């Protein structure tokens, strides 16, 4: 939407990773090597803010991943500190690990810190999302939004069929299935996830899928349940905005994807 050629669209980036300044460069290098893909962001909160400003993004959802139990508390403290430093710009989801002794206690602490949800990255945490111990997390999450990295041809930790099994048992879960539900496994996502009462985000998907195929997937799932995400530092928000606009959706659908759905989900 525009007035005299000037964009008036609001953008909320629902999928960004941030790291402490001292390890950001190393973290990005690891991710580039893991995914064999050039990442364009620097990974620090300051760099993300600059990228948001250049794209006109008003707010971003930030998170980190604890690959070990002992990383959970420090990671959540870091996310709380970043959110507290820029409360008008950052919304944080906490991290959790299924081997943590007191999962309900840490999720309760997340809420006290003002963290708005939970992010799980099964492929890095080496956990199958539907294995029995994971249900301790789902049960303790309650109505908190639960962002799950979905799908990877390198492994089976986060295959869409596994999430479908979870949803069959716990249909009330407030799930965001990242990467249009598939990250390289979109045929499986269409079979098991598209059309369910969950959110999908656009992160790290639209640069890979043919435009018409991505458009069909988005419309089939319903634009009321699609969220805009860049996957920063994999891409900068401006690049991700351009990818969504290439889908050729209506102004009303773009409004939902770029900010209205996120505002509803996060009670903004």
Number of C-alpha atoms within 10 A of each C-alpha: 13 9 7 5 7 8 10 10 14 15 25 26 30 28 26 25 22 26 23 17 14 9 11 19 15 14 16 23 13 12 15 16 11 9 11 9 10 14 19 14 21 24 24 21 21 14 18 23 18 13 20 22 14 12 17 18 22 16 21 25 22 27 28 24 22 21 19 15 14 12 14 19 17 12 20 25 16 18 28 23 14 21 22 16 11 13 13 11 18 25 25 30 28 32 27 28 24 20 13 16 10 11 18 15 12 19 22 15 16 24 15 11 18 17 24 18 23 23 23 27 23 22 20 13 17 14 19 18 26 18 12 9 14 16 15 15 19 17 13 15 19 13 13 20 19 23 25 21 25 30 29 17 12 9 12 18 23 28 27 28 17 18 23 18 14 17 19 9 10 13 14 12 19 21 20 25 27 26 27 31 32 25 25 19 18 25 14 16 25 17 12 18 24 24 17 14 17 20 28 30 25 29 28 22 23 22 15 10 14 11 16 12 12 21 17 12 19 23 16 12 20 17 20 19 22 27 29 25 30 28 25 29 25 23 21 24 31 16 13 24 20 12 18 22 12 13 18 13 16 10 13 11 16 23 18 20 26 23 24 20 20 23 12 11 16 14 8 9
